Amino acid sequence: MKNISLRSKMFIFSFVLVVFSILTSGILMIHNISGAFEKEFGARAIAIARTVAQFSDIQQTVGTAKGFEVIQPIAERIRLATDVDYIVIFDTEGIRYSHPSESKVGTFFEGADQSEALSQNEYIAKAYGVQGFAIRAFVPIMNVNGTKQVGVIIVGILSPKWIQLVAEYRSDIFFSLLWGVLIGFIGSLLVANHLKRQTLNLEPYEIARIAQERASMMQAMDIGILATDANGNITFINRLARQYTHFFGQQTNLHFLFADTWLTNDPLESIEYSRPLLVNNQMYLVRTFPIRINEKNAGFLIIMTDRKEAHMLAEELTGVKTLVDSLRAQNHEYMNRLHSIAGLIQLNRNEDALSLIIDEITDEEEIMQSLRDKIHDYSIQGLLLGKYARAKELGTTLIIDEDSYFIECMTGFSSGDMVTIIGNLLDNAMEACTLMETRDVSLLIQGKKHFVFIEVQDSGYGIEFPQRIFNYGYSTKQNEGRGIGLVLVKKIVESNKGTIHVKSDLSLGTTITIKAGVIDI
């Protein structure tokens, strides 16, 4: 079979399958016909048996010596008139009073299926006899008053044999087989040719060799590679991609591997993407490439790279760098205060030292108490406290509006989302004020379950092209790894059907307003 082409193999297989199906259908058809005949014979037999059982001559003479002379002629006339194969009548002792063979009249009925009929039950049974299978109807015979059973009548009709059915319907069967074989031959030929075209006229061993070569090359590469079909089902995943995603199964979907990420939240289009992606607490640089076959979208190629740039993006996006800077600023501020207090103590100016301590404690307590009263999310409390310390280090005044409050995260937003949004907006605002004489940054945040409102205003140098700040990679600073935070902010807000408005005047400052949900009036 190795030397037979794929077209020939498919033709032979399809043709044999069609012929087998036709033969099976023919056998089932004959079987169903036989069953229909048996059902009809059963209904006919029991109707005849019920009628005969009501004959008064039979009811009065069965079980008597005179019954042999009366019952046998009646039963034979009815048998010949109704074209059944036999009518047997016997009393409750099992003695026959009628039989197609007169030699058996007066003998005992031998059978295993008449017991229920002797208990005044009527039914239909199938039994095998000398002439083959027969459908037999059992009906009890009651006396004239209908109070006592005096015998049983059996009406039997031989079931038609399969050979008889085939002979009777041979023309229909032959025509059906001939027509089915012809259709199967043409269909098999068309299927074989179509399959050959679909495989680009390649033989199976050629397809297998190409697939193995491609898979080996993909597995050997030092980047994670995934391929999907048009519906997002993973069709290929190499060794590194499995390690990155922690998936070692056989089949999965893009929405399962990368749930709640931009790969699944944003529909992939027929353009290339290059964005950071957090997977299993590790940041990767992910690039997507559309796969097009015959000018139609056939899926996507996804490349995951674990490099230094990806780690830098991870720090930027997760806020690790920001939190470290905030802690450093807070530590620096406290060290300055401790040095001042230590110097005053050494100069024996204890009252001044105590006054400095009280002022510092009072200032911190006021800020912390204000945050505790107005902001009910611990993550946001910690973020704002850290940003406050960072602003003091930079010489910037961070003002948290008195109307601010945050009861809980709006449905769809998480605490991490809010930290990302507020942290990025405050960082950009404080950096914008770095070169200005007046360095003021104000924050207004309001949030409940059904809405969120954030407004950050700075007195910085403004933005020349405010519409570009949400473009990936765009930044007013030329430092490496910039132009990412506001892109992430926009994705989070828009994924929850929110809006972002930017108002900026050169040398006067910038105001960024975020709204989502239904704001209380």
ABEGO torsion letter per residue (X at the ends): XAABBAAAAAAAAAAAAAAAAAAAAAAAAAAAAAAAAAAAAAAAAAAAAAAAAABAAAAAABGBAAAAAAAAAAAAAAAAAAGBABBBBBBAAGBBABBABAAABGBBBBBAAAAAAAAGBBBBBBBBBAAEBBBBBBBBBBBAAGABBABBBBBBBBBBBAAAAAAAAAAAAAAAAAAAAAAAAAAAAAAAAAAAAAAGGBBAAAAAAAAAAAAAAAAABABBBBBBBAAGBBABBBAAAAAAAGBABABBBAAAABBGBAAAABBBBABBBBBBBBBGGBBBBBBBBBBBBGGBBAEBBBBBBBBAAAAAAAAAAAGAAAAAAAAAAAAAAAAAAAAAAAAAAAAGBAAAAAAAAAAAAAAAAAAAAAAAAABABAAAAAAAAAAAAAAAAAGBBBBBBAABBBABBBBGBBAAAAAAAAAAAAAAAAAAAAABABBBBBBBBBBBAABBBBBBBBABAEBABAAAAABBGBBABABBGBGAAAAAAAAAAAAAGBBBBBBBBBGAEBBBBBBBEBBBX
